[in-house]
Amino acid sequence: MVAIVPPMTDMDLHLPEFHLHFEGDETQAHTVPATALIQAAQALERSIQLLAIAYEGQATKQRLRVSHAMERKYALIFGTPTEGGYDLPYRVGSTATKLFDPDDIATVTNQHRAVLEAVQSGNVHALRRAVPSEHIRRLVMIELKKMQPPARTGLVVSIEDNLKNKLFDGRTAIEKLTPLMAESGDLQIHPRLVTGRLDALDFQAHTLKLKLPNGRMLSGTYSEDFEPVLLENPREWIQVRGEAVLNEDDSLYALNNITEIIEVDDSPIVVSSFGTDGVTRPAARPLEFSVSFDPSEGIYTATGDFHMLVSAETREELESAIDGALIFLWQEYVTTDPRNFSADALSLREDLTETFPGAADAA
């Protein structure tokens, strides 16, 4: 439940205030795309709800459901945007509900801050202290990662305190989150991404069966949080990330502790801008890249302008690969001295500068 500026009580005024800060060229007019705003707000809210579930003792791998009462109690309350890119002040929860709610809200708010600071500093021990449950910890990290818009938008989302100190820097968020998402207590986890067709679900045992491209069946255990995406994809190809259990011959037997379930999406990728050297460069026309997915290899491939062909394991990685390829082409053919270029290289340079106006000046 995301709310906008309800009437505040005296107790509310003492709740710590944070700032959801969008940064990038598109925010200079004090605006932000609706999709980026909704994505960040929903992921932020879900990360706080997960902390609340753990705090109230409802965290099990089978049940991570947020009740209506908890939604109201730990609602994300946004204030009016302030100057500086696009900056939304927010606080956690409203103390205008029950007598003992303020203490609970304060505890979860402090946990929220502790998590952000642990991620920002890369301190795995502080993160474990803030969120003892490995399962909840992983899910919180996933939601914080979801807050970030695709790199091609040129936007990043940071979280700051009321003095504008960065508690969670969007520019380094993915870099900081990646190793923390891989850690698993004192155990060494070897996560694996598996592609398969969703064949069966057991809602009581929270297990799924995947039919792999080679025809073999693979079982895995999942948390209730993943049921919506599973119910939307019966008999469809999905990608599942979890801890690999191997047979004696090192073939895959099962997946434990599933941490991510990804829908296969082969719709075209449209690029309207890309960022390099701290500058967002808008395209004169949107670039559309055709996307295909090979389930037998578990690989996405995209093809499009400038004879580009890139591949990746996930849709998200494919979008990043396209951004990376555009940056490479820009640096190799636009910012480099063209005096020794071949005719083909000069033609590519011209295509780039026409597609991203202002390139010649930037070079």
Phi and psi in degrees as a GROMACS rama.xvg file:
@    title "Ramachandran Plot"
@    xaxis  label "Phi"
@    yaxis  label "Psi"
@TYPE xy
-105.585  126.056  VAL-2
-119.268  158.451  ALA-3
-119.532  112.359  ILE-4
42.3637  71.2088  VAL-5
-78.2218  168.169  PRO-6
-59.6578  135.468  PRO-7
-100.327  141.544  MET-8
-89.3208  172.983  THR-9
-60.3107  -35.571  ASP-10
-66.6245  -37.6903  MET-11
-58.1481  -36.3079  ASP-12
-63.0336  -19.22  LEU-13
-95.5256  -3.09742  HIS-14
-71.0877  137.963  LEU-15
-59.1061  143.181  PRO-16
-110.37  137.454  GLU-17
-117.307  171.655  PHE-18
-133.004  125.221  HIS-19
-89.3017  108.299  LEU-20
-113.981  110.607  HIS-21
-86.9403  132.011  PHE-22
-129.783  144.585  GLU-23
144.981  167.748  GLY-24
-58.2961  -35.8332  ASP-25
-68.6573  -12.216  GLU-26
-94.3016  -3.12356  THR-27
-63.858  -28.9645  GLN-28
-86.2397  15.521  ALA-29
63.6876  37.3744  HIS-30
-133.135  164.182  THR-31
-151.124  143.166  VAL-32
-59.6103  140.838  PRO-33
-60.4411  -38.9851  ALA-34
-61.95  -40.6512  THR-35
-68.0552  -39.5054  ALA-36
-64.9051  -46.8559  LEU-37
-64.7338  -44.7368  ILE-38
-59.6503  -46.2425  GLN-39
-67.3092  -42.9585  ALA-40
-65.6566  -41.7511  ALA-41
-68.0723  -41.4559  GLN-42
-67.3106  -40.5542  ALA-43
-61.2166  -46.3334  LEU-44
-61.3639  -42.8613  GLU-45
-64.5507  -37.5417  ARG-46
-62.7425  -37.1921  SER-47
-72.5003  -38.809  ILE-48
-61.6499  -38.4572  GLN-49
-62.3659  -40.4898  LEU-50
-64.2094  -38.6602  LEU-51
-66.6087  -40.8412  ALA-52
-59.7714  -45.2365  ILE-53
-64.7506  -42.6869  ALA-54
-63.0466  -39.3955  TYR-55
-85.5488  8.27782  GLU-56
75.573  25.0136  GLY-57
-106.602  11.6975  GLN-58
-87.9219  108.285  ALA-59
-132.982  164.587  THR-60
-70.6876  -16.023  LYS-61
-91.9549  -31.8701  GLN-62
-130.723  114.906  ARG-63
-133.003  46.3738  LEU-64
-91.2914  134.825  ARG-65
-93.9786  118.496  VAL-66
-73.9217  163.703  SER-67
-61.0617  -37.6379  HIS-68
-63.6839  -40.7899  ALA-69
-69.2273  -36.1798  MET-70
-59.1231  -41.7947  GLU-71
-71.5803  -40.916  ARG-72
-67.4719  -42.2439  LYS-73
-109.89  32.9579  TYR-74
-59.7869  149.093  ALA-75
-89.7749  116.063  LEU-76
-104.748  115.297  ILE-77
-98.2722  145.486  PHE-78
-100.899  -171.58  GLY-79
-73.2109  137.071  THR-80
-55.7931  142.382  PRO-81
-112.762  172.233  THR-82
-69.5091  156.647  GLU-83
106.874  81.2567  GLY-84
67.8009  -122.404  GLY-85
-135.418  107.556  TYR-86
-122.478  116.409  ASP-87
-110.582  113.129  LEU-88
-70.8074  144.45  PRO-89
-149.027  160.513  TYR-90
-138.77  166.474  ARG-91
-100.811  121.258  VAL-92
75.1629  164.873  GLY-93
-125.269  131.439  SER-94
-85.1783  9.48463  THR-95
-88.1689  25.9462  ALA-96
-109.738  -84.3796  THR-97
-117.487  163.201  LYS-98
-57.9789  -42.2723  LEU-99
-95.9306  1.33672  PHE-100
-62.4975  -38.7063  ASP-101
-54.0878  -40.3075  PRO-102
-65.5188  -42.2031  ASP-103
-63.6011  -44.9589  ASP-104
-63.6087  -40.9358  ILE-105
-62.8281  -40.1804  ALA-106
-63.6851  -47.2211  THR-107
-66.9029  -36.7411  VAL-108
-61.6593  -43.0783  THR-109
-64.8376  -37.2774  ASN-110
-63.6812  -41.316  GLN-111
-57.7718  -47.8087  HIS-112
-64.7104  -41.9961  ARG-113
-61.9056  -38.5268  ALA-114
-64.1825  -47.0166  VAL-115
-59.8598  -44.0525  LEU-116
-67.8972  -36.5634  GLU-117
-65.9905  -41.6575  ALA-118
-64.9049  -44.7984  VAL-119
-61.7886  -37.0132  GLN-120
-89.3123  -7.25945  SER-121
67.6823  26.5577  GLY-122
-92.5717  97.7914  ASN-123
-65.967  -33.8011  VAL-124
-68.2442  -40.0479  HIS-125
-66.0457  -35.0666  ALA-126
-66.281  -40.4033  LEU-127
-66.3068  -36.3335  ARG-128
-66.9516  -39.4303  ARG-129
-69.8694  -36.8074  ALA-130
-133.816  89.6241  VAL-131
-62.7467  -32.5894  PRO-132
-73.5658  119.049  SER-133
-59.968  -40.2006  GLU-134
-63.3973  -48.6785  HIS-135
-63.8861  -39.9651  ILE-136
-58.5438  -44.4707  ARG-137
-63.2966  -44.5398  ARG-138
-65.4993  -37.9542  LEU-139
-62.8559  -42.8842  VAL-140
-61.5198  -39.6913  MET-141
-62.0551  -42.735  ILE-142
-66.6446  -39.6138  GLU-143
-63.4998  -35.4109  LEU-144
-67.4169  -38.6033  LYS-145
-64.1334  -21.9603  LYS-146
-62.0857  -28.3433  MET-147
-79.8627  128.369  GLN-148
-66.0419  161.214  PRO-149
-55.4175  144.707  PRO-150
-58.3853  -31.1599  ALA-151
-65.8846  -17.4714  ARG-152
-74.8722  -18.0036  THR-153
75.9581  7.29617  GLY-154
-102.04  146.228  LEU-155
-132.4  155.572  VAL-156
-122.08  121.12  VAL-157
-113.059  163.865  SER-158
-122.165  129.385  ILE-159
-124.526  160.788  GLU-160
-86.9827  -175.08  ASP-161
-70.9651  -12.2097  ASN-162
-97.9178  9.89795  LEU-163
68.9924  20.8887  LYS-164
-78.1306  134.227  ASN-165
-75.7077  117.214  LYS-166
-88.632  -26.5573  LEU-167
-148.846  104.189  PHE-168
-88.4068  115.57  ASP-169
-61.4735  -26.7619  GLY-170
-70.7124  -22.7038  ARG-171
-119.946  11.828  THR-172
-59.2318  -51.3488  ALA-173
-63.6211  -41.9231  ILE-174
-59.5201  -40.4205  GLU-175
-75.1349  -37.671  LYS-176
-74.0826  -33.2546  LEU-177
-55.9641  -51.7557  THR-178
-68.6756  -30.4157  PRO-179
-70.4015  -33.0323  LEU-180
-71.0886  -22.2936  MET-181
-84.9496  -20.9524  ALA-182
-72.6456  152.119  GLU-183
-149.907  77.7369  SER-184
57  -132.858  GLY-185
-95.6899  2.20258  ASP-186
-92.9571  148.378  LEU-187
-92.645  114.773  GLN-188
-100.891  140.542  ILE-189
-117.047  85.3633  HIS-190
-66.5342  149.203  PRO-191
-139.213  142.349  ARG-192
-100.263  123.549  LEU-193
-121.101  135.692  VAL-194
-102.455  133.281  THR-195
-161.743  165.385  GLY-196
-92.3562  125.155  ARG-197
-64.7381  113.049  LEU-198
-100.687  -36.6933  ASP-199
-159.89  153.859  ALA-200
-130.932  140.246  LEU-201
-116.923  102.504  ASP-202
-69.7667  -26.8861  PHE-203
-72.9424  -45.5569  GLN-204
-89.5649  -7.55527  ALA-205
54.6601  52.2334  HIS-206
-123.967  152.989  THR-207
-128.896  159.948  LEU-208
-125.069  131.109  LYS-209
-110.715  138.218  LEU-210
-96.2824  113.054  LYS-211
-74.9714  161.025  LEU-212
-56.669  -26.8509  PRO-213
-85.3511  4.02552  ASN-214
94.2077  -14.0067  GLY-215
-71.7312  153.599  ARG-216
-100.267  140.725  MET-217
-130.074  132.148  LEU-218
-103.511  157.3  SER-219
-158.592  154.982  GLY-220
-104.803  141.35  THR-221
-134.942  164.204  TYR-222
-92.8346  160.811  SER-223
-60.1004  -25.4155  GLU-224
-55.8064  -28.1223  ASP-225
-88.7507  -3.17459  PHE-226
-61.1465  -39.6915  GLU-227
-56.4663  -46.6519  PRO-228
-69.6185  -31.952  VAL-229
-68.8912  -42.2031  LEU-230
-65.4905  -26.0446  LEU-231
-83.4742  -6.92634  GLU-232
-131.188  44.5527  ASN-233
-64.9519  135.203  PRO-234
62.1992  16.3057  ARG-235
-105.922  158.568  GLU-236
-71.8022  132.011  TRP-237
-135.366  164.172  ILE-238
-114.974  132.185  GLN-239
-125.169  127.452  VAL-240
-108.89  129.289  ARG-241
-164.561  -172.361  GLY-242
-87.224  122.303  GLU-243
-75.0043  133.841  ALA-244
-111.108  123.369  VAL-245
-107.589  150.226  LEU-246
-76.3431  175.535  ASN-247
-61.7744  -27.9507  GLU-248
-90.0357  13.7975  ASP-249
71.3506  8.70065  ASP-250
-77.52  156.718  SER-251
-74.6075  127.152  LEU-252
-103.873  -45.2916  TYR-253
-159.869  169.432  ALA-254
-121.041  123.039  LEU-255
-104.196  160.78  ASN-256
49.3647  54.9517  ASN-257
-59.7316  125.796  ILE-258
-109.145  -13.84  THR-259
-156.071  136.094  GLU-260
-127.356  122.628  ILE-261
-119.892  127.938  ILE-262
-70.4191  141.3  GLU-263
-78.4307  125.794  VAL-264
-129.524  106.519  ASP-265
-107.49  24.4984  ASP-266
-70.6592  155.921  SER-267
-60.6082  151.571  PRO-268
-101.81  124.16  ILE-269
-106.901  127.013  VAL-270
-112.261  119.728  VAL-271
-105.427  -10.5093  SER-272
-167.687  166.934  SER-273
-148.896  159.846  PHE-274
-114.091  137.885  GLY-275
-152.606  142.316  THR-276
55.9612  34.7055  ASP-277
75.6775  11.3282  GLY-278
-122.258  133.866  VAL-279
-90.3361  126.667  THR-280
-111.9  106.234  ARG-281
-71.9665  147.836  PRO-282
-88.9722  144.369  ALA-283
-66.9325  -28.2924  ALA-284
-142.564  146.118  ARG-285
-62.1766  138.451  PRO-286
-94.6937  130.355  LEU-287
-114.58  123.995  GLU-288
-107.825  125.258  PHE-289
-71.8415  140.275  SER-290
-122.146  134.225  VAL-291
-128.445  155.462  SER-292
-130.393  127.136  PHE-293
-103.565  101.764  ASP-294
-64.5546  -28.4282  PRO-295
-66.5144  -29.6281  SER-296
-102.661  -17.153  GLU-297
67.4806  37.3392  GLY-298
-128.123  135.007  ILE-299
-90.535  147.004  TYR-300
-134.104  137.412  THR-301
-124.753  138.386  ALA-302
-129.796  149.225  THR-303
-179.093  -152.393  GLY-304
-52.7576  155.942  ASP-305
62.5946  26.9783  PHE-306
58.3207  31.2075  HIS-307
-77.7926  138.945  MET-308
-142.571  113.769  LEU-309
-129.469  152.725  VAL-310
-132.962  155.253  SER-311
-164.582  164.348  ALA-312
-75.5159  -36.1572  GLU-313
-123.16  161.83  THR-314
-60.2394  -43.1399  ARG-315
-60.5035  -43.8079  GLU-316
-67.529  -32.2199  GLU-317
-65.6707  -43.0845  LEU-318
-61.206  -41.0496  GLU-319
-65.7495  -36.1061  SER-320
-66.4436  -37.3622  ALA-321
-64.1012  -45.5254  ILE-322
-57.9519  -44.7211  ASP-323
-63.5329  -38.2596  GLY-324
-66.8078  -40.0411  ALA-325
-63.8856  -41.3184  LEU-326
-62.4845  -42.8295  ILE-327
-61.178  -47.2558  PHE-328
-60.979  -41.724  LEU-329
-60.9921  -46.3103  TRP-330
-69.3698  -34.5619  GLN-331
-79.4058  -33.7778  GLU-332
-115.787  -13.4998  TYR-333
-111.449  -46.1215  VAL-334
-86.3382  -6.05627  THR-335
-92.0401  146.269  THR-336
-58.6067  120.732  ASP-337
-86.834  4.34748  PRO-338
-62.9704  -27.3873  ARG-339
-103.605  14.3239  ASN-340
-72.9204  147.415  PHE-341
-75.572  173.137  SER-342
-61.8248  -41.4418  ALA-343
-63.5649  -40.4411  ASP-344
-66.7421  -38.9706  ALA-345
-66.3323  -36.2572  LEU-346
-65.5319  -41.4522  SER-347
-65.4945  -40.841  LEU-348
-59.0478  -42.8133  ARG-349
-64.3607  -41.705  GLU-350
-59.8508  -42.4785  ASP-351
-64.8526  -44.6802  LEU-352
-69.8174  -29.5589  THR-353
-75.5551  -34.2602  GLU-354
-73.8156  -35.8325  THR-355
-118.376  85.98  PHE-356
-54.473  146.875  PRO-357
92.6799  -3.21087  GLY-358
-61.2163  -41.6553  ALA-359
-62.2533  -40.4793  ALA-360
-65.0188  -40.9266  ASP-361
-65.1203  -30.8071  ALA-362
